[in-house]
Amino acid sequence: MTKPTLSIIIPMRENVEISWLQENLKIQGSVELILVYPPHVPFLEISDPRLRQFSCPLRGEVIQRVTALLNAIGEYVLSINCDEYLHPQIVTITEDYFSNFPDSYFFRLQQVTFSFGDRSITRPWGSLDNLQNIPVKKRDPEKHYSPEEKKRMMREIPIVPLENKPDFFGLFRGRKDHRGPHQENFDKKVWKNALVKEALKGVTPTFTLFGPFKYIPFWTADRLVGLSVQSRFFESGKIVGHWLPLPEQLRTEENPPSFPRKYRRYMLAEILLLKQFPNFGYIWNLAVFDKEGIFKVWFPRDTLKSLAAKLGLKKPKNS
């Protein structure tokens, strides 16, 4: 295959409307779209040479995203969901960004959310100026900008402060070192694929417990991959990317009623980060020294309440 400029990877689910894919196939330029489906879910019936569809042996956001990333061959890679729409000029925006900021690891897309069923999600897109003409909001505490100025500026994104010391007291009062302008997550950002591919060499072996036995969490590829890349290529204090301004480059439709959002135990993926990077205090604070993490694994109140409701011991809230 000819190497595309941008690979867009998307984990699929049941009952995705073909109109969603038709909208995203309006993207112009050198692009491939990689759709990875859970077992036994049929492919969307549409023919386009830029489209690659895979059936995953297991269901789960982590395994579906990682499968897509391992198959992505573009110079850059972007992970979105099957209810999100991309600007038709996303390839041009990507080329423009990295020509201006060649040392960046990624840039984050500006996102706007729409209610489920809101057809204005497919209205015409606004054009983004040449990035050379967009001012950058520096991380200068003495510099102040008006709200209108901020809307028109790119924001610097520093690397995650992985060198922070372990904070045992986070078990009692919660974490503090996650606050700030850094970004843990992978999705909604265009990354250099070479960095991602190298990071995946460390991610996939952590799925093996011993011999043929594997552990692959259902959720949280977002944080797992985003922190794996930044940990593998860590440079203290480095500006790793920028957050683009409006007009938006990504539109998200809220979940349909048949797919309500569920509580996700991030800790179940963070132990894989700890296996890879036990030398970083930030990872210890994320995976172990956080009252919102490890305690909720050993005492999952939401699961216990759901089980009690099913056994008739507790009435559901909306009953």
PyMOL commands that set and color helices and strands:
alter all, ss='L'
color gray80, all
select helices_A, chain A and resi 18-24+61-71+90-100+119-122+131-133+147-151+170-173+193-207+221-232+267-276+281-287+294-298+301-310
alter helices_A, ss='H'
color red, helices_A
select strands_A, chain A and resi 6-11+31-37+51-55+76-79+84-86+106-108+111-114+136-137+154-158+189-192+208-210+213-214+239-243+250-253
alter strands_A, ss='S'
color yellow, strands_A
deselect
rebuild
show_as cartoon
